[in-house]
Amino acid sequence: MAQAKKVTLYILVVFVLYSIINSPQRSGELVKVGFEGISSAAQGVGDFMTELIK
């Protein structure tokens, strides 16, 4: 089972590196969208906690 996880992780890393090298502009856009999503989620949690305190 551990060997399968290592192989899967290796394939994932190779795919990510290939994507970055092959299309750096698109990769940058995807990273930006990802961080915007994380930021929105954190903002939502903050708003929720603020409303709980009120």
Secondary structure by P-SEA (a helix, b strand, c coil): caaaaaaaaaaaaaaaaaaaaacaaaaaaaaaaaaaaaaaaaaaaaaaaaaaac
